[in-house]
Amino acid sequence: MEFLGYTTLFGILVFFVILQYFLMSIGLYDKHLNKVQKFIGFIPLLPFILMFILTIYYILEFLLKQINKWFEINLGWFFVNGRKRDLWGEYLRKRYK
C-alpha cells in the first residue's frame, strides 16, 4: 500500500514537471502578468515544495525514533517502578532485541 502512495506521488510530480515545461514553452513567464498568471506560475514550484516538506518530515520522524530508542534504552529504567523493572527489561528485549 505504501508503494502505491509513492507511485502516485511520483506521478503527480512528473505531471507538475511536464506542466512547468508547457507553461515555459508558451511564454507564461513574462514581466506583465496578472494575478491569475502569477498564481499559475507558482504551480511548477509545488513539487519542490512538497518534496522539501516530505524530506523534512521523514528526517524528523527518523530522528525522533532514534531519540526515543536511546531514551528508552539508556534512561527509561529511571522512570520505571522498582517492582516493574523485570517487565521493563522484557519490553526492551522484545522491542530492540
Buried (B, 14 or more C-beta within 10 A) or exposed (E): EEEEEEEEBEEEBEEBEEBBEEBEEEEBEEEEEEEEEEEBBEEBEBBEEBEEEEEEEEEEEEEEEEEEBEEBEEEBEEEBEEEEEEEBEEBBEEEEE
